[in-house]
Amino acid sequence: MGRKKPREMQADEKEPFFARWSRLKREAPVEEQDPSPAPALPPVDHLTPESDFAAFMNPKVKEALRRLALKKLFSDPHFNVPDPFEPYSRDWTVGEPIPEELLATLNQARSVLFTGQEKKPDAEPAPAEKAEGDAKPDEPGRQDT
């Protein structure tokens, strides 16, 4: 009994999936490459922002030449303007610092930045030291029932 070639198999015989795929892949016609050369490109030295860079985006253009053309395009000062709506595009460290007097009034600064000896002595007493009659107008007083 001779072995049948895959093309001669009958419809009721099952060829393994990967074997069939591999066979069809080998038998597939080879697509011929388009022999047309890459488009004529202007010298990168003579490019300006008004030049047409579309020819450099052709897949047949070498990656190094494409990058060189794009580098030339984006070296224009027009592209070096920071976006005014981008929060991280500015230097926010050049402003005036918060004055010490204002910083001392902030609760977070008092608890984090200032140590015990730096706190002002005229600060409000702690809640445990307040008398019962010293309730603020917006706080309800102690009610005994």
N, C-alpha and C positions, 0 to 999 in steps of 0.2 A: 504494500500500500504506500503510494507516494503521498507526500504531504502537499496539501493544496496551498497555493499562494493566497494571500489575503484578498486579492481582487476576485479570485475564483470561488470564494465562499458563498454558500447558498444563503438565502434569506433566513432560513430557520436556524442556521448556525450562529452562535453569538461570539463576536470578537471582543476581547476585553477592551474596556473603555480607553485606557492609556495606550494600548497597542494600536488601536484604531486612530486615536489622536496623533500619535507619533507618525504613523504611516501617512496620514493625510497631510501632516506638516511637511514631510519629506517630499511628497508628490506635488505640493502646491507650486504653481509657477512662480519663478523668481521675477519680482518686479524690477524692471530696469530703472536705474537711476536716471534722473533728468540730466542730460549732459550740458544743459545751459549753465554758463558760468555765473558767478555772483554778479550782481549789478555793478555798473561802474560807479565808484565812490569818489567823492571829492577829497582832496587832501585834508587831513584832520587839522592841520595848522591854519587853514583858511576858513574854518567853520566859525559862524557867528550865531548868536541866539535866534536870528531870523532865518537861518539855514534850514533846509529840509533834512531832518534826521531819520526819516522813515526808511531810507535805503539801508541804514545801519542796523535796522531791526530785522532784516531778512535773515532767515535761519541759515543761509549759506555763508553769511559773514562770520568770520572768526570771532570768538568770544573776546579775545584781547582787544581787537580793533573796535568792537562794539563798546566795550567798557571805556576805551580811550576817547571815543566820540562823546559818550555820555558824560565823562569827566570834564571834557571841554565845554559841553552845554551847561552843566551845573556849576561851573566855576564863575559864571556871570553873577555880578552883584545883585541882580534882580532876584535871584533865588536865595540870597543871604539875608532876607528880611524876616525877623522872627514874627510868628503869628501872634497878633495881639490878643487873641482869644484862647491861646494855649497857656494854662497857668504856670507851667514849668519853663517857659521860654524866656523869662526875665530873671534878672538878678535881684532878689528881694532882700539881700543882705546889706544893701547900700543905704537904707533908710535910717532915720533917727531912732535910737534906742528908746525904750519906754523909760521915762524919768523915775528915779528911785522913789519919789513921793507917791506917784501913782502905783508903782509896783508894790509898795508896802500896803496899799489898800486892797489889793486883790487877795481873795481867800486862798487860791491855789499857790500864789507866791509866798504867802505867809507860812503855809504848811510845808512847802517843798524847798523854797530857796533860803528862807531866813531860819537861822538856828535860834535857840532860846535866848541867848544874850543879845541878839540883834533885834529882837522884837521890841517895839516901843512900849514904855511903861504905861502910857495913857491908853492902852488898848482896852477894849471892853472886858469886863470880868467874865470868867467862865460861867456857864449856865448854873453850876452848883452853887456859886457864890452869890447869885442874884437873890434878892429878897422876894417874898411872895407878892408884895405890893408893887414891884417894879415891872409888871407885865406890860408888854407893848400894846398899843391900842388895837392892833389887828389880831392879837392872840387872845383866846378866851382865858379868863382867869380861872383859878382853881375853884371848883364848886364842891361843897360838902353837902351831902344829902342825909 
